[in-house]
Amino acid sequence: MFNYELSNNLKGKKEDSKLRLKSNYIKYLLWMILCIIIIALVINTSLSNNESITLQIAVLIIIGVSVYKILTYIYNIF
């Protein structure tokens, strides 16, 4: 009887750990996508010849925050 209860308890923990691994994998994937987008925007901003660098930085921040919000929403769905 004790082994059966212990086995069921461990079975639940294995399923929980698989779920955590899956959710952490999605979380790290979303952070990687966010970082790639921000790095691409920084490179694009630094290479541009436009004189309104302040406006570009503001747009970069707005886009970064928007992408972060969208990715956290997607993360919370899963």
BABA-715025 format. One line per 3 residues: for each residue y, z, x of C-alpha. Coordinates in nm, 3 decimals, always signed. Each point is the difference from the previous one (the first is absolute). Example, Ala and Ser with C-alpha at 12.3 -4.5 7.8 and 13.67 -1.06 7.14 Angstrom:
BABA-715025
-0.450,+0.780,+1.230  +0.344,-0.066,+0.137
END
This chain:
BABA-715025
+0.000,+0.000,+0.000  +0.243,+0.093,+0.278  -0.071,-0.323,+0.192
+0.061,-0.205,-0.314  +0.341,+0.165,-0.057  +0.089,-0.038,+0.367
-0.105,-0.364,-0.008  +0.217,-0.069,-0.306  +0.292,+0.181,+0.162
-0.031,-0.209,+0.317  -0.038,-0.316,-0.204  +0.334,+0.066,-0.169
+0.166,+0.065,+0.336  -0.134,-0.326,+0.140  +0.146,-0.190,-0.295
+0.334,+0.181,+0.043  +0.012,-0.083,+0.370  -0.071,-0.367,-0.074
+0.284,+0.000,-0.254  +0.237,+0.165,+0.249  -0.093,-0.250,+0.268
+0.064,-0.287,-0.240  +0.337,+0.138,-0.111  +0.108,+0.071,+0.359
-0.102,-0.354,+0.096  +0.222,-0.141,-0.274  +0.281,+0.234,+0.101
-0.011,-0.109,+0.365  -0.022,-0.365,-0.103  +0.312,+0.037,-0.215
+0.187,+0.172,+0.284  -0.101,-0.280,+0.237  +0.131,-0.263,-0.244
+0.326,+0.194,-0.039  +0.044,+0.025,+0.378  -0.066,-0.371,+0.051
+0.256,-0.091,-0.267  +0.262,+0.233,+0.150  -0.060,-0.130,+0.353
+0.028,-0.360,-0.123  +0.326,+0.079,-0.178  +0.142,+0.176,+0.307
-0.084,-0.299,+0.219  +0.151,-0.236,-0.257  +0.316,+0.211,-0.020
+0.039,+0.025,+0.375  -0.045,-0.375,+0.052  +0.248,-0.107,-0.266
+0.345,-0.124,+0.097  +0.169,+0.140,-0.309  +0.287,+0.238,+0.072
-0.071,+0.229,-0.295  -0.259,+0.212,+0.182  +0.089,+0.307,-0.210
-0.088,-0.186,-0.318  -0.326,-0.117,+0.153  -0.093,+0.353,+0.104
+0.080,+0.127,-0.352  -0.216,-0.275,-0.152  -0.274,+0.085,+0.250
+0.006,+0.365,-0.108  -0.004,-0.094,-0.368  -0.290,-0.239,+0.051
-0.189,+0.260,+0.205  +0.041,+0.266,-0.268  -0.097,-0.247,-0.273
-0.312,-0.110,+0.185  -0.092,+0.363,+0.063  +0.038,+0.085,-0.370
-0.211,-0.300,-0.102  -0.271,+0.084,+0.251  -0.014,+0.366,-0.105
-0.026,-0.113,-0.362  -0.291,-0.228,+0.093  -0.157,+0.286,+0.200
+0.026,+0.236,-0.297  -0.172,-0.255,-0.225  -0.308,+0.009,+0.220
END
